[in-house]
Amino acid sequence: MQMPTPDQDMIARKSIIAADLAALIGADGVIADDGAMSVFESDGLNGYRATPMVVALPATTADVAKLMRYCRDNDVKIVPRGAGTSLSGGALPLEDGVVIGLSRMNRILDIDYDNRAVVAQPGVTNLAITHAVEGKGYYYAPDPSSQIACSIGGNVAENSGGVHCLKYGLTTNNLLGIEMVTMDGEVITLGGKHLDAGGYDLLGVMTGSEGLLGIVTEVTVRILQKPATRKALLIGFDEALRAGEAVGAVIAKGIIPAGMEMMDNPAINAAEDFVSAGYPREADALLIVELDGPEAEVTALTARVAEIVKARGATSIRVSETEEERELFWAGRKSAFPAIGRISPDYLCMDGTIPRRQLPEMLSRMSRMSQQFGLRVANVFHAGDGNLHPLILFDANEPGDLERAEEFGAAILKACVELGGVLTGEHGVGVEKRDLMGEMFSEDDLKQQQRLKCAFDPGHLLNPGKVFPVLHRCAELGRLHVHHGKLPHPDLPRF
């Protein structure tokens, strides 16, 4: 008798799992056709692709719990997925795993102006939250460039930021609570509409956990009142190094702008071609500085910032006169990534973070690296908090270009760590930075992080292959080292 081949075994397993999942959440929530699943082959880091075994699209928290219990009981790997805008490969599927997509869970459940909170399902887009509350003069502060598409659940998974994170913080600073489903299918609520939760900071643990610990099914965020006045300054420099120095000089004077972004000449011209925001094309670097608050304060701070940057060599300063003009200034910056797509067939977007004082040194290093690797780079920075987004331009159709771009990117991230920074500011580790984790963490550090994962996911079924360069069996790691020898949550599995 002929034995089945591994491929035949996989096909049979796929058929059984697809049928079982359809029985759990309905046939309309399961996709098993390879052609239909092609849209799930990658996230925003599209240099890496894989076809998932099955895609499940739950519509409720109960659906997610059923899927988690089934996958645990049948040893099925899971890749959680939001809108797929991740730039680190965090939502890259597995050929022997199920993608659980949260796009159908896309309703805002509650708007509570008294507590300044919004409760939303994970598939709600970032910008939709602001649209839902702006009529009453409120908004949601974190604003990633992909905010028109990225989901709030994905923002929690990656701890996303945006151009206004300097003053208003990342997702973690604006997150009040979540509902999550554990690998056992248990539904847990962390936090709520109050400002802080007692006990272990499990909400902090889940924020930025990249789908390794559980699946978020409900999010409670803080909304803010719109400032009385907002003005943005476009500040041109004839040397990028001077712009980098100006960033530190402004912060050193005790001024915390709502946003402080930096773009170099290639990014300036690409964005200007794309949006026509009035950027100074001749500038070697551009700072966009936004100030907000009472009108008198904004007026005074605008004058102070202008004085500081002039002393640092600013060659042009333009202040927004209307709200429409302010939004246009930001439209160019937020369109920088797609704008670069018009001048290069492909690009890699990096995400290292450095101390602000190291901006001039980092700019010098990247200029030398560009010559070393023979590839252009367009720089777009969250300059105020040192979060760098260098865009490495290459052509994947040219032999060796992708490999050189990846080496260039790795060199940038290593330099970030060397200068006192970290590998990622908001895009996450995923598969992109996984093999660089040893540059920042010791083996003991990585093992301790894996002990935490083991407390939530002892079978390593949630997003395996991401974040950790080497994955150890839970039994080999021993217990998680926490105060009093307790696990983070009494109901989570021991190992």
Secondary structure by P-SEA (a helix, b strand, c coil): cccccaaaaaaaaaaaaaaaaaaacccccccccccccccccccccccbbbbbcbbbbbccaaaaaaaaaaaaaabbbbbbbcccccccccccccccbbbbccccccccccccccccbbbbcccccaaaaaaacccccccccccccccccccaaaaaaacccccccccccccccccccccccccccbbbbccccccccccccccccccccccccccccbbbbbbbccccbbbbbbbbbccaaaaaaaaaaaaaacccccbbbbbcaaaaaaaaacccccccccccbbbbbbbbccaaaaaaaaaaaaaaaaaacccbbbbbccaaaaaaaaaaaaaaaaaaaaaccbbbbbbbbccccaaaaaaaaaaaaaaaacbbbbbbccccccccbbbbbbbccccaaaaaaaaaaaaaaaaaaaacccccccccccccccccccccccaaaaaaaaaaaaaccccccccccccccbbbbcccccccccccccccccccccc
